[in-house]
Amino acid sequence: MIIAIASTSGDFKGNISDQGGRAPYYLLLNEKNEILEALKNPFAQGGGGAGFSVAKMLEQKDVQKLIAGKIGDNMQGALQERNIEYISASGLIEDYLK
């Protein structure tokens, strides 16, 4: 299972981003909480549709679960269409993973 964490940085030292679609990074982890990839979010800035675009990007990376502070209704629908589970969380990523 691949888990994505919306992050304020490209490593475990950051916080879980409170912006699901506009997070600066997404950390892709395996079931052992090892980073497989740190993705810089190309949709963090710009016009609308970030949530839909991020959901599509995560689907292409075979993500099955997203952890973020909050997500909008459009992103929630896009995740559901792709069978990606969403979990709301906050705080330091290191602390959350313990």
VMD Tcl script that builds the backbone (N, CA, C; Angstrom):
set m [mol new atoms 294]
animate dup $m
set s [atomselect $m all]
$s set {name element resname resid chain x y z} {
  {N N MET 1 A 0.838 -1.182 0.000}
  {CA C MET 1 A 0.000 0.000 0.000}
  {C C MET 1 A 0.879 1.240 0.000}
  {N N ILE 2 A 0.532 2.186 -0.846}
  {CA C ILE 2 A 1.249 3.456 -0.897}
  {C C ILE 2 A 0.378 4.523 -0.246}
  {N N ILE 3 A 0.979 5.233 0.690}
  {CA C ILE 3 A 0.298 6.286 1.437}
  {C C ILE 3 A 0.955 7.612 1.080}
  {N N ALA 4 A 0.146 8.628 0.818}
  {CA C ALA 4 A 0.655 9.971 0.553}
  {C C ALA 4 A 0.345 10.857 1.752}
  {N N ILE 5 A 1.334 11.636 2.168}
  {CA C ILE 5 A 1.130 12.625 3.218}
  {C C ILE 5 A 1.352 13.996 2.607}
  {N N ALA 6 A 0.331 14.857 2.715}
  {CA C ALA 6 A 0.480 16.247 2.286}
  {C C ALA 6 A 1.424 16.910 3.276}
  {N N SER 7 A 2.508 17.480 2.783}
  {CA C SER 7 A 3.584 17.946 3.650}
  {C C SER 7 A 4.020 19.372 3.337}
  {N N THR 8 A 4.536 20.033 4.384}
  {CA C THR 8 A 5.094 21.374 4.199}
  {C C THR 8 A 6.550 21.312 3.744}
  {N N SER 9 A 7.154 20.113 3.783}
  {CA C SER 9 A 8.541 19.950 3.336}
  {C C SER 9 A 8.699 18.594 2.650}
  {N N GLY 10 A 9.857 18.393 2.065}
  {CA C GLY 10 A 10.112 17.162 1.330}
  {C C GLY 10 A 10.672 16.039 2.173}
  {N N ASP 11 A 10.521 16.133 3.512}
  {CA C ASP 11 A 11.023 15.082 4.391}
  {C C ASP 11 A 10.147 14.981 5.642}
  {N N PHE 12 A 10.533 14.124 6.571}
  {CA C PHE 12 A 9.746 13.901 7.780}
  {C C PHE 12 A 9.806 15.066 8.770}
  {N N LYS 13 A 10.653 16.053 8.543}
  {CA C LYS 13 A 10.823 17.167 9.477}
  {C C LYS 13 A 9.688 18.183 9.393}
  {N N GLY 14 A 8.890 18.122 8.354}
  {CA C GLY 14 A 7.817 19.098 8.155}
  {C C GLY 14 A 6.540 18.734 8.886}
  {N N ASN 15 A 5.562 19.582 8.711}
  {CA C ASN 15 A 4.224 19.368 9.249}
  {C C ASN 15 A 3.319 18.758 8.187}
  {N N ILE 16 A 2.282 18.106 8.645}
  {CA C ILE 16 A 1.225 17.696 7.737}
  {C C ILE 16 A 0.557 18.974 7.249}
  {N N SER 17 A 0.482 19.153 5.958}
  {CA C SER 17 A -0.089 20.371 5.397}
  {C C SER 17 A -1.589 20.415 5.635}
  {N N ASP 18 A -2.071 21.602 5.998}
  {CA C ASP 18 A -3.518 21.750 6.196}
  {C C ASP 18 A -4.238 21.992 4.880}
  {N N GLN 19 A -3.503 22.030 3.785}
  {CA C GLN 19 A -4.089 22.244 2.461}
  {C C GLN 19 A -3.879 20.993 1.612}
  {N N GLY 20 A -4.910 20.183 1.489}
  {CA C GLY 20 A -4.784 18.934 0.744}
  {C C GLY 20 A -4.379 19.119 -0.707}
  {N N GLY 21 A -5.031 20.016 -1.423}
  {CA C GLY 21 A -4.743 20.204 -2.837}
  {C C GLY 21 A -3.608 21.157 -3.132}
  {N N ARG 22 A -3.283 22.011 -2.189}
  {CA C ARG 22 A -2.239 23.025 -2.399}
  {C C ARG 22 A -1.013 22.797 -1.519}
  {N N ALA 23 A -0.873 21.589 -0.985}
  {CA C ALA 23 A 0.305 21.273 -0.170}
  {C C ALA 23 A 1.568 21.449 -1.013}
  {N N PRO 24 A 2.637 21.957 -0.422}
  {CA C PRO 24 A 3.877 22.114 -1.188}
  {C C PRO 24 A 4.470 20.785 -1.659}
  {N N TYR 25 A 4.310 19.727 -0.853}
  {CA C TYR 25 A 4.880 18.416 -1.174}
  {C C TYR 25 A 3.900 17.309 -0.810}
  {N N TYR 26 A 4.130 16.145 -1.396}
  {CA C TYR 26 A 3.461 14.905 -1.005}
  {C C TYR 26 A 4.551 13.871 -0.814}
  {N N LEU 27 A 4.601 13.304 0.381}
  {CA C LEU 27 A 5.539 12.223 0.652}
  {C C LEU 27 A 4.832 10.909 0.381}
  {N N LEU 28 A 5.382 10.094 -0.474}
  {CA C LEU 28 A 4.815 8.784 -0.777}
  {C C LEU 28 A 5.564 7.758 0.052}
  {N N LEU 29 A 4.822 7.039 0.901}
  {CA C LEU 29 A 5.413 6.094 1.834}
  {C C LEU 29 A 4.925 4.676 1.558}
  {N N ASN 30 A 5.759 3.712 1.912}
  {CA C ASN 30 A 5.307 2.331 1.883}
  {C C ASN 30 A 4.737 1.980 3.259}
  {N N GLU 31 A 4.371 0.723 3.456}
  {CA C GLU 31 A 3.742 0.300 4.714}
  {C C GLU 31 A 4.691 0.333 5.904}
  {N N LYS 32 A 5.996 0.444 5.642}
  {CA C LYS 32 A 6.991 0.531 6.715}
  {C C LYS 32 A 7.350 1.985 7.022}
  {N N ASN 33 A 6.572 2.921 6.492}
  {CA C ASN 33 A 6.800 4.362 6.658}
  {C C ASN 33 A 8.140 4.826 6.084}
  {N N GLU 34 A 8.585 4.160 5.032}
  {CA C GLU 34 A 9.795 4.571 4.322}
  {C C GLU 34 A 9.374 5.438 3.136}
  {N N ILE 35 A 10.088 6.536 2.947}
  {CA C ILE 35 A 9.762 7.427 1.838}
  {C C ILE 35 A 10.172 6.777 0.520}
  {N N LEU 36 A 9.197 6.584 -0.341}
  {CA C LEU 36 A 9.457 6.072 -1.686}
  {C C LEU 36 A 9.788 7.223 -2.632}
  {N N GLU 37 A 9.118 8.357 -2.399}
  {CA C GLU 37 A 9.289 9.515 -3.273}
  {C C GLU 37 A 8.760 10.758 -2.566}
  {N N ALA 38 A 9.437 11.874 -2.766}
  {CA C ALA 38 A 8.954 13.164 -2.282}
  {C C ALA 38 A 8.589 13.982 -3.520}
  {N N LEU 39 A 7.287 14.207 -3.706}
  {CA C LEU 39 A 6.808 14.924 -4.892}
  {C C LEU 39 A 6.595 16.388 -4.576}
  {N N LYS 40 A 7.224 17.260 -5.332}
  {CA C LYS 40 A 6.908 18.683 -5.233}
  {C C LYS 40 A 5.601 18.885 -5.992}
  {N N ASN 41 A 4.646 19.542 -5.348}
  {CA C ASN 41 A 3.311 19.684 -5.935}
  {C C ASN 41 A 3.305 20.727 -7.051}
  {N N PRO 42 A 3.122 20.308 -8.290}
  {CA C PRO 42 A 3.082 21.275 -9.390}
  {C C PRO 42 A 1.799 22.111 -9.396}
  {N N PHE 43 A 0.830 21.748 -8.557}
  {CA C PHE 43 A -0.455 22.444 -8.517}
  {C C PHE 43 A -0.608 23.308 -7.264}
  {N N ALA 44 A 0.489 23.495 -6.517}
  {CA C ALA 44 A 0.431 24.267 -5.270}
  {C C ALA 44 A 0.063 25.727 -5.524}
  {N N GLN 45 A 0.456 26.262 -6.647}
  {CA C GLN 45 A 0.150 27.642 -7.021}
  {C C GLN 45 A -0.720 27.629 -8.274}
  {N N GLY 46 A -1.463 28.676 -8.469}
  {CA C GLY 46 A -2.212 28.774 -9.714}
  {C C GLY 46 A -3.705 28.808 -9.513}
  {N N GLY 47 A -4.408 28.559 -10.586}
  {CA C GLY 47 A -5.862 28.656 -10.616}
  {C C GLY 47 A -6.556 27.485 -9.957}
  {N N GLY 48 A -7.830 27.378 -10.234}
  {CA C GLY 48 A -8.657 26.336 -9.624}
  {C C GLY 48 A -8.339 24.950 -10.141}
  {N N GLY 49 A -8.951 23.982 -9.504}
  {CA C GLY 49 A -8.810 22.605 -9.950}
  {C C GLY 49 A -7.637 21.868 -9.361}
  {N N ALA 50 A -6.976 22.427 -8.344}
  {CA C ALA 50 A -5.803 21.758 -7.771}
  {C C ALA 50 A -6.177 20.406 -7.182}
  {N N GLY 51 A -7.280 20.343 -6.452}
  {CA C GLY 51 A -7.675 19.088 -5.809}
  {C C GLY 51 A -7.899 17.969 -6.801}
  {N N PHE 52 A -8.583 18.268 -7.895}
  {CA C PHE 52 A -8.828 17.270 -8.940}
  {C C PHE 52 A -7.511 16.808 -9.550}
  {N N SER 53 A -6.627 17.775 -9.848}
  {CA C SER 53 A -5.341 17.445 -10.478}
  {C C SER 53 A -4.459 16.623 -9.552}
  {N N VAL 54 A -4.448 16.965 -8.262}
  {CA C VAL 54 A -3.651 16.208 -7.297}
  {C C VAL 54 A -4.201 14.785 -7.163}
  {N N ALA 55 A -5.510 14.637 -7.100}
  {CA C ALA 55 A -6.114 13.306 -7.002}
  {C C ALA 55 A -5.691 12.445 -8.199}
  {N N LYS 56 A -5.698 13.025 -9.368}
  {CA C LYS 56 A -5.280 12.306 -10.579}
  {C C LYS 56 A -3.799 11.921 -10.501}
  {N N MET 57 A -2.957 12.857 -10.043}
  {CA C MET 57 A -1.525 12.596 -9.910}
  {C C MET 57 A -1.277 11.460 -8.900}
  {N N LEU 58 A -1.991 11.487 -7.777}
  {CA C LEU 58 A -1.823 10.448 -6.765}
  {C C LEU 58 A -2.290 9.090 -7.282}
  {N N GLU 59 A -3.371 9.089 -8.045}
  {CA C GLU 59 A -3.845 7.840 -8.654}
  {C C GLU 59 A -2.773 7.247 -9.571}
  {N N GLN 60 A -2.122 8.095 -10.354}
  {CA C GLN 60 A -1.083 7.623 -11.270}
  {C C GLN 60 A 0.120 7.053 -10.529}
  {N N LYS 61 A 0.292 7.447 -9.273}
  {CA C LYS 61 A 1.379 6.921 -8.438}
  {C C LYS 61 A 0.916 5.734 -7.583}
  {N N ASP 62 A -0.288 5.236 -7.841}
  {CA C ASP 62 A -0.862 4.080 -7.132}
  {C C ASP 62 A -1.080 4.316 -5.643}
  {N N VAL 63 A -1.342 5.569 -5.274}
  {CA C VAL 63 A -1.626 5.910 -3.873}
  {C C VAL 63 A -3.011 5.380 -3.505}
  {N N GLN 64 A -3.103 4.793 -2.313}
  {CA C GLN 64 A -4.388 4.271 -1.841}
  {C C GLN 64 A -4.939 5.053 -0.651}
  {N N LYS 65 A -4.082 5.892 -0.036}
  {CA C LYS 65 A -4.526 6.651 1.127}
  {C C LYS 65 A -3.812 8.000 1.143}
  {N N LEU 66 A -4.549 9.078 1.435}
  {CA C LEU 66 A -3.985 10.425 1.569}
  {C C LEU 66 A -4.214 10.914 2.983}
  {N N ILE 67 A -3.158 11.442 3.583}
  {CA C ILE 67 A -3.245 12.057 4.896}
  {C C ILE 67 A -2.976 13.546 4.707}
  {N N ALA 68 A -3.923 14.381 5.140}
  {CA C ALA 68 A -3.793 15.835 5.008}
  {C C ALA 68 A -4.632 16.500 6.089}
  {N N GLY 69 A -4.391 17.789 6.283}
  {CA C GLY 69 A -5.161 18.529 7.277}
  {C C GLY 69 A -6.626 18.636 6.890}
  {N N LYS 70 A -6.872 19.131 5.707}
  {CA C LYS 70 A -8.243 19.222 5.211}
  {C C LYS 70 A -8.213 19.274 3.688}
  {N N ILE 71 A -9.335 18.897 3.114}
  {CA C ILE 71 A -9.465 18.948 1.659}
  {C C ILE 71 A -10.819 19.549 1.320}
  {N N GLY 72 A -10.905 20.107 0.146}
  {CA C GLY 72 A -12.159 20.680 -0.306}
  {C C GLY 72 A -13.105 19.625 -0.838}
  {N N ASP 73 A -14.343 20.044 -1.055}
  {CA C ASP 73 A -15.367 19.119 -1.554}
  {C C ASP 73 A -15.006 18.529 -2.907}
  {N N ASN 74 A -14.450 19.344 -3.796}
  {CA C ASN 74 A -14.090 18.837 -5.128}
  {C C ASN 74 A -12.992 17.783 -5.049}
  {N N MET 75 A -12.002 18.021 -4.196}
  {CA C MET 75 A -10.930 17.039 -4.052}
  {C C MET 75 A -11.465 15.767 -3.395}
  {N N GLN 76 A -12.342 15.927 -2.431}
  {CA C GLN 76 A -12.930 14.760 -1.778}
  {C C GLN 76 A -13.653 13.883 -2.796}
  {N N GLY 77 A -14.429 14.498 -3.679}
  {CA C GLY 77 A -15.117 13.748 -4.725}
  {C C GLY 77 A -14.155 13.081 -5.683}
  {N N ALA 78 A -13.075 13.792 -6.050}
  {CA C ALA 78 A -12.084 13.232 -6.972}
  {C C ALA 78 A -11.352 12.051 -6.340}
  {N N LEU 79 A -11.071 12.125 -5.037}
  {CA C LEU 79 A -10.429 11.010 -4.347}
  {C C LEU 79 A -11.366 9.802 -4.282}
  {N N GLN 80 A -12.625 10.050 -3.980}
  {CA C GLN 80 A -13.600 8.964 -3.893}
  {C C GLN 80 A -13.748 8.253 -5.231}
  {N N GLU 81 A -13.772 9.013 -6.325}
  {CA C GLU 81 A -13.876 8.418 -7.662}
  {C C GLU 81 A -12.705 7.482 -7.959}
  {N N ARG 82 A -11.568 7.767 -7.336}
  {CA C ARG 82 A -10.350 6.996 -7.588}
  {C C ARG 82 A -10.068 5.977 -6.474}
  {N N ASN 83 A -11.027 5.821 -5.562}
  {CA C ASN 83 A -10.888 4.886 -4.439}
  {C C ASN 83 A -9.659 5.164 -3.590}
  {N N ILE 84 A -9.358 6.451 -3.380}
  {CA C ILE 84 A -8.267 6.860 -2.504}
  {C C ILE 84 A -8.894 7.325 -1.193}
  {N N GLU 85 A -8.519 6.649 -0.119}
  {CA C GLU 85 A -9.038 6.979 1.206}
  {C C GLU 85 A -8.403 8.281 1.707}
  {N N TYR 86 A -9.158 9.076 2.461}
  {CA C TYR 86 A -8.657 10.328 3.011}
  {C C TYR 86 A -8.737 10.283 4.535}
  {N N ILE 87 A -7.633 10.651 5.181}
  {CA C ILE 87 A -7.583 10.738 6.634}
  {C C ILE 87 A -7.153 12.153 7.002}
  {N N SER 88 A -7.898 12.788 7.899}
  {CA C SER 88 A -7.567 14.127 8.373}
  {C C SER 88 A -6.618 14.020 9.560}
  {N N ALA 89 A -5.513 14.770 9.503}
  {CA C ALA 89 A -4.533 14.766 10.587}
  {C C ALA 89 A -3.792 16.105 10.580}
  {N N SER 90 A -3.114 16.388 11.675}
  {CA C SER 90 A -2.321 17.611 11.758}
  {C C SER 90 A -1.099 17.360 12.634}
  {N N GLY 91 A -0.180 18.307 12.606}
  {CA C GLY 91 A 1.014 18.217 13.439}
  {C C GLY 91 A 2.241 17.802 12.659}
  {N N LEU 92 A 3.301 17.506 13.411}
  {CA C LEU 92 A 4.551 17.074 12.802}
  {C C LEU 92 A 4.399 15.679 12.203}
  {N N ILE 93 A 4.959 15.492 11.029}
  {CA C ILE 93 A 4.874 14.194 10.367}
  {C C ILE 93 A 5.562 13.117 11.202}
  {N N GLU 94 A 6.728 13.426 11.754}
  {CA C GLU 94 A 7.451 12.442 12.582}
  {C C GLU 94 A 6.581 11.948 13.733}
  {N N ASP 95 A 5.898 12.873 14.394}
  {CA C ASP 95 A 5.048 12.500 15.522}
  {C C ASP 95 A 3.855 11.658 15.072}
  {N N TYR 96 A 3.257 12.017 13.947}
  {CA C TYR 96 A 2.108 11.276 13.445}
  {C C TYR 96 A 2.469 9.840 13.115}
  {N N LEU 97 A 3.643 9.624 12.566}
  {CA C LEU 97 A 4.041 8.284 12.132}
  {C C LEU 97 A 4.443 7.371 13.281}
  {N N LYS 98 A 4.682 7.938 14.448}
  {CA C LYS 98 A 5.057 7.113 15.618}
  {C C LYS 98 A 3.860 6.426 16.078}
}
mol reanalyze $m
mol bondsrecalc $m
mol representation Tube
mol addrep $m
